[in-house]
Amino acid sequence: MPFIFLLTENQIRFILPAMIRIYIEKMERERKRLGLSKAEIERLVKLKQSAYSKILTRRSTSISTLNRIAEALYLDPKDLLTS
């Protein structure tokens, strides 16, 4: 007989890969202020083609990607986090 585990939401967050909710309006405002295209950000951050657009749609990404995007936009990563 298979085991069934009941997990709380906090336990699930711990187990699943960390996906961070991001403040995309600020991210996009900074990208445009710097005069960078989405393709240029992807190249700077070493993302696959159209990955940046997917991040904008999902409004989330991994911690490592968030750090790379923030660095490319000359921002502190915490400034891109939503509450």
Summary of the structure (lengths in Angstrom):
residues: 83
radius of gyration: 15.7
end to end distance: 42.0
largest distance: 59.2
contacts: 182
relative contact order: 0.20
helix: 57%
strand: 7%
